[in-house]
Amino acid sequence: MQIKYNKENDIVYIQLSEAPIAESDEDKKGVIIDYADDGSIVGIEILNASKNLNDPSDIKYVAA
């Protein structure tokens, strides 16, 4: 898994899989979910991240 923040475009992308993206849906405004052919989630894109997240440049990953 990778989490990337593109400051220039203000987008956070959470990549969950290396599978090719077959389809993308914007279920909620500003949140795009990418799917593989088998329906599994490949990634989640958050548009206008600085308006939707406290500090997108300071993302922490916590495993429990």
N, C-alpha and C positions, 0 to 999 in steps of 0.2 A: 504494500500500500504506500502511496505517495500523496502528500498534500503540497500543492504549489499555490503561491500567491503571485499573480501578475499585477504589480503595482500600476504599470502604465495603463492597463485595461480595467483595473480594479475588479479582478475575477479570482475567486478561489476555486481550485479544481481538486477534488478528492478522487484519486484514481484507485479503484479497488481491484482491478484485474487488468491483465495485459491483452485480454481478448479484443478482437476488432469490434468497433462500434457498428451495430446494425441499424439502430433506431435511437432517436432522442425525443424526449417529451418534456414540455414545460408544464408540469402539472400545477404548479403554483407560480405566480409571476416572479421572475428572477431566479428560479431554481430549475435547472435542466438536469434530467436524469438520462444517462446514456445506458443503453441495453445491448447485450450480445444477441446473437441469433437464437440462443436457447432461452432468452428471457431474463438471464441473470444480469445484475447491475454491474456495469463496467466502471462508471464514474458519476460523480455529482458535481455540477458546476453552479456556483453561486455568483450571480451578476451583482454589480454595485456593492461589492463586499464591504467597503468601508462604511456604507450606510446600513448594512444588515448585520454586521459583526462588530463586537467591541473594538478589537484591534487585529485585523486580518494579517498583519505582518508579525504578530506574536502568537502564532498557533502552536499549541502544545498537544502532544500525543501521549495519552495515558492508557496503559494496559492494566487491566485489573484481573 
